[in-house]
Amino acid sequence: MAPTTTPVAADRTVRGHRQVFHGWWIVAAFAVTQTAGYGALYYAFAVLLHPIAADLHTTSAAVTGALTAAILAWAAAAIPVGRWLDRHGGRGLMTIGSLAGAALLVAWSRVHELWQLYLVFAGLGAAMAMALYDAATAVIVSWFDPARRPKAILAMVIVAGFASTIFMPLTGLSEQRYGWRTTLLVLAAVYAAVAVPLHALVVRRPPAGNGPAGRPATAQRAAAVRAATRDSRFWWLAVAFIAHSAAMTAMTVHLVGFLTGEGHPATFAATVAGLLGVLSVTGRLVLTGAQQRLRLTTVVAAVFATQAVAAITLPLLAGTRTGAVVGVVAFGIGFGVANLASPALLTDRYGTAGYATIAGTLATPVTLAKAGAPLGAAALYTATGGYTPVLATIGAACLVAAAGILARAGTPAPATEPERLLPTGKHAGVSEPVASSKGRPGPE
């Protein structure tokens, strides 16, 4: 099989020990700030949902709409945030985002009307886009060459994968003892104390001209973004991750309801659902190990297909506790896989110039899917009177995701792709063609 030409980020110079060392300090800082950020800004909502609804004299569904507003704001901010990160780096933006997140937690603790809650959460969505995973990944991509980048991202997401495991129980205990308003003030203090100084003091732009992390020209970034949006592989990737994101979010929201509907106690259902956070770490480790021997697209498609089978067969398995655990474990192994696969597939194809903008373009529809999927699943449940059609739809979405990944891998690269990526056929030090063949496992 003739090798195909694939542009990947090139480490044009030998990186000094100081730069590599500081890059790992950034990874360590993000491991902490992303754990605290997701725990305080995102996962706390599920724990405080019912106390807030009771205090505001409204329904849980009305309060849940505030989270939808946050996710919509997050999606709207994804592309502008990506453009800013490409041009200016993450230090200022992520510091402001973490400051805003802490301030909005305080504002959240003071709401007395539903409209105030929605307003606060619209701001929280923008703050999360500025300070959480997408921004952190863009910074790591700019600091590390292709050989070190997967390990750097893996180190961050493995630690952050325990955010729900750490923060949800602690938030619940605090709420029971002090109430939800005081709990939010505590979370605001913890998040501000952790994220603001680490983002302000540790995050910085890589030295200009040292490897792919230099400051590419505006024209080069624009060319890389155009190459992505005109490339059929990018849109197959979008189909895959939109479908997968919708399936993951719908399952997360409705799993406890499904298990209790099967006759399991609420404590058992919550415990089994809590496995998803731990399994996200396991899935990332499995992906990292498997891609050493197999193509990344093959491994990801296989994981998505496994999730499809698990979701479709879960109604048959969940009648017993053992069957429920087996089904959830099989499905949960795919949680977190997209977080590792997406940066690898994007940088392998388009290099690092314009990465944050390209990733933001992909994140916008993916985030919208996260906002709409739980509502769609709830509507389907209401219309059919059961969870079996919901789980079948989740399984079908996982199959679509697997097909999208395989279609992305099978779409031939344009013969003159390097010349299309940047003006006048020059790579300007941000990407270079690297032959990859069937005999060399890689993202293709």
Buried (B, 14 or more C-beta within 10 A) or exposed (E): EEBBBBBBBBBBBEBEEEBBEBBBBBBBBBBBBBBBBBBBBBBBBBBBBEBBBEBBEBEEEEBBBBBBBBBBBBBBBBBBBBBBBBEEBBBBBBBBBBBBBBBBBBBBBEBEEBEBBBBBBBBBBBBBBBBBBBBBBBBBBBBBBBEBBBEBBBBBBBBBBBBBBBBBEBBBEBBEEEBBBEBBBBBBBBBBEBBBBBBBEBBBBBBEEBBBBBBBBEEBBBBBBBBBBEBEBBBBBBBBBBBBBBBBBBBBBBBBBBBBBBEBEEEBBBBBBBBBBBBBBBBBBBBBEBBEEEBBBBBBBBBBBBBBBBBBBBBEBBEEBEBBBBBBBBBBBBBBBBBBBBBBBBBBBBBBBBBBBBBBBBBBBBBBBBBBBBBBBBEBBEEEEEBBBBBBBBBBBBBBBBBBBBBBBEBEBBEEBBBBBBEEEEBBBBBBBBEBEEEEBBBB
